[in-house]
């Protein structure tokens, strides 16, 4: 079992039928892992000489969001340099990023291998700009900044021929071009009906040659339908394919071709040193007889200027959900992964969030959580114990802190919840506490009705159920709060999810012990996780469907983490929430398929720590 290369994977699939013992792993030697901790890297110099910057690119009249900047370099042939975020170049232009261990150089391919593009972090460390000045000059692009928009115009191009073929691994569409042309995946939809498959639209900034028309695929082919449209020098290629396959786009020179492959496996692995202490990796991981395309970010928490923090939808309130990319941009995180569970309808947290020693939301149901400081991580099942004491000797347990989880008892809400509170169930009793003293108490009325202020110098107590005690006005309260296990108290950053997947190298999945209900423990779905390896590297991981099948179960996810070298690993919220973000782009899914989530783990990179 282990990580395998593309060549080994293709050889494996090709020999599967003639090797009866292969499914048990007897015919494949374990390959060397690629998870060694990166060395401490000299920080990238921040581009403090930025002349102009913005967040919008207009390409041949079509706008798309992408961070860009211009700066001056007197040593370069072109003095004013233009850089666009790598996510913008990948998703908006069609650039393919190649593997690199050099922080400041990014090899790339766009119809032919390019001279490595210079890479530099934005002043905030949120984006990585790739210098496209040379590429633009070589390709005849016209580039100019107009306000906060970078306008790019490319020379006219033409699609001269379109070919459709069936391959052993799936289907292929080939577009023959008279010159390199920019292209984008403009729409990706998932059908609820698996028979209808999935549909994708690729837009190419090239006209369609006279006489070319839509092609009808042969019955039984991987590509089920193909339609062409052309207007104003731009062509759309819309096709439908089987739901268990993946579209992969690439380019080739001499002649210039855009290849659209529909296949079950990734075309190649990826290993890019994106910033000091932050590597972007993709690889097929084998567990037993199954193969999983895995995407992850390897983080060196000892690297100066690199830190991890819990993040959520809005720093001013814990109520609300947004797509992970929006969340990361709000917090100015370079990278992020979706985090713990939440109530999707009411947009409320259902688990622990602690940031910089501040409890934003308390844990629930003794579920798994991960805690960390600048270089140390701790993983385990977490609960929070809070008691309110009165001068008369009363001791009142607080069962929930800033939580959307509703059960009988006393819950406490601070301004980390937001400026106001709206009842979650009928007939709650609210007590307003200011300067540790009850100043008012009243019934709330029906759920979802009323807006009650949460005092800045205190909190709101919400008493649910008949067994809760009354707190007369004037009662002085003293709060004691502690985490269990006690070791969690010393960690400033905590995020809860669950269940725990791996502890001390061993698979320890027990969904029932963390009060997850069936079929959560057995279903197969996309999953997210965070783990730490023996050398201290932190992995934030996204896994979607296995090759020719659904995503992993919890046990399979734990085995994946174990196979990747995890000493400890925690399952995060999965399914449609699974999202991995880096530098303005989603690595694991098309933006149109990203759902709104409540919280995540952000990775922050400081260019000049």
Secondary structure, 3 states (H helix, E strand, C coil): CEEECHHHHHHHHHHHHHCCCHHHCCCCCCCCCCCCCCCCCCCCCCCCCEEEEEEEEEECCEEEEEEEEEEECCCCCCCEEEEEEHHHHHHHCCCEECCECCCCEECEECCCECCCEEEEECCCCCCEEEECHHHHHHHCCEEEEECCEEEEECCCCEEEEEEEEEECCEEEEEEEECCCCCEEEEEEEECCCHHHCEEEEEEECCEECCCCCCCCCCCCCCEEEEEEEEECCEEEEEEEECCCCEEEEEEECCCEEEEEEEECCCCCCEEEEEECCEEEEEEEEEECCEEEEEEEEEECCCCCCEEEEEEECECCECCCCEEHHHHHHHHCCCEEEECCCEECCCCEECCCEEECCEEEECCCCCCEEEEECCCCEEEEECEEEEEEEECCCCEEEEEEECCCCCCCEEEEECCCCCCEECCCCCCCEEEEEECCEEEEEEECCCCCCCCEECCCCEEEEEEECCCCCCCCCCCEEEEEEEEECHHHHHCCEEEECCCEEEECCEECCCCCCCCCCCCCCCCCCCEEEEEEECCCCEEEEEEEEECCCCCCCHHHHHHHHHHCCEEEEEEECCHHHCCEEECCEECCCCHHHCCEECEEEEEEECCCC
